[in-house]
Amino acid sequence: MFKFFRMRAFLVVGLLLVFVTVKSQTVISPLTSGFQIAKAPGPTPPLATDTSSLEVNKTYLLLTKPATPSLQNGLNPGELISSVKAVAGAVSYLHQYATEAEMAQGKWNSVASSKSSCLLTALTSGTRYYCRIAAIGSKDQIVYSAVVDRIAA
C-alpha cells in the first residue's frame, strides 16, 4: 500500500529543498530543475571601445580663406545681411560684426550659423558696422575673411 508523507518545501538560493518526514525522521532531499544556475564562462566579446578593427581616416580638408564677404542692407531698418561664398570643408560659419569703437577694442559680436549667409538684426540705423566671416572646419580649424564695412539703413 501507499504511505502518506508530510512534505515541506523551501527555496534556498536557487535550490529547492524538500523536507520529508517519514515516521518522525526528517530526511532532506535536494531537488533541482536540471538547468545550470549560471552560464559557463566563455570567450569575452571585444569591447565597444576597441577600434583596432576600424579604419580611421585621419586626414581632413584644409580650409581656404573665405572670399571677401558681401554686406547688404536687410529689408527692415537696423538689419544687415552678411554673406560669403561657401568654403569647401567648412561645417559652420561665425558671422562677426562690430562698430568702429568696438573693433578698436577687439570686441566682435558673433552669430554662429551653419549657413554662409546671416541676417544681423537689432543694429542702430546710421551707424557704420564692420563685418568679417570665419569658416570653421571639422577639426576646429578657423579661417577669417577680410573685413568689410557698411552703414546700416
Sequence and secondary structure as in RCSB ss.txt:
>XXXX:A:sequence
MFKFFRMRAFLVVGLLLVFVTVKSQTVISPLTSGFQIAKAPGPTPPLATDTSSLEVNKTYLLLTKPATPSLQNGL
NPGELISSVKAVAGAVSYLHQYATEAEMAQGKWNSVASSKSSCLLTALTSGTRYYCRIAAIGSKDQIVYSAVVDR
IAA
>XXXX:A:secstr
     EEEEEEETTEEEEEEEETTEEEEEEE  SS SS         TT  TTS               EEEE S
STT EEEE    TTEEEEEEEEEEHHHHHTT  EEEEESSSEEEE S  TT EEEEEEEEEETTS EEE   EEE
E  
